[in-house]
Amino acid sequence: MSKSKTFNTKIKVLRTEKNITQEQLATCIGVSRGTILEIERGTFNPSLKLAFKIAQYFNEKIDDIFELEGYLNSED
């Protein structure tokens, strides 16, 4: 059985530092609050386009925000 591939993210930390809500972030990048919630929980992996939008919003590199857990060592 293979391990599920999910992202660990720094989105919640970055939101807290900027003092913004999930709703505010979602509105700024054009997604629902639920999408932000699922990304933060690790139950939804964003598309590359969405990952770029999030990184651009926070003025960070994608790989500084998203850490792919269990992917590089996977045999899949």
N, C-alpha and C positions, 0 to 999 in steps of 0.2 A: 504494500500500500504506500503510495507516495504522499509526501507531506504537502498540504495545501500551500500554494504560493500567494502570500499576501504582503502588502507593504506595511512597514512601520513608518509613521510619518511624524513630522514635527509641527504639523498644522496647528494643533491645539495650543502648543507652546507659543508659536508665532502669533496666533490670534490673541492669546492672553497678554503677550508683550505689547501688542498694538491696541489692546483693550477694545476688540471688536467681537461681535457675536457671530455665531454660525450664519444667521440670517443676513447680516451685513456683508459677510464675505461672499455668501451665495449670490446675493444681488449684484455685487461688484463684478463677479466673474460669469454671471449668467447661468447659474444652475439652481436647483432647489436646496433648501436647508437640509432636507433629507439626504441629498447626495453628499454634502459636507459631513454630516453625521456619520454616514456609512464609511466614508474614507477615513475619518478619524478613528472609528472603531475597528478598521481593518477588514470590513466585510464587503468592500467594493474597491476594486482597483480602477483608478481613473485612466481614461484614454491618454495618449501622449499629448494630444492637444490640450486637454484639461489640465494635465500636470504642468505644461508650459504656462498656462494662464495663472495657475496658483503660484508658481515660482516667480513669474513676472510681477504679480500683485505684491508679493513679499520682498521683491528685489533679491532673490536668492537663486542659486543654481538648483536644478531639479534634484541632483544627487545629494544635495545638502538637506533637502526636505523629505525625500522618499528613500527608504532603504529596503531593497528587496530581500526579504528573509527566505532562505531556503531555495533560492533560484539558481544561483551560480554553482552550487554543489549538487544540484539535482541531476538525475540521469534522464529526465524527460526531455 
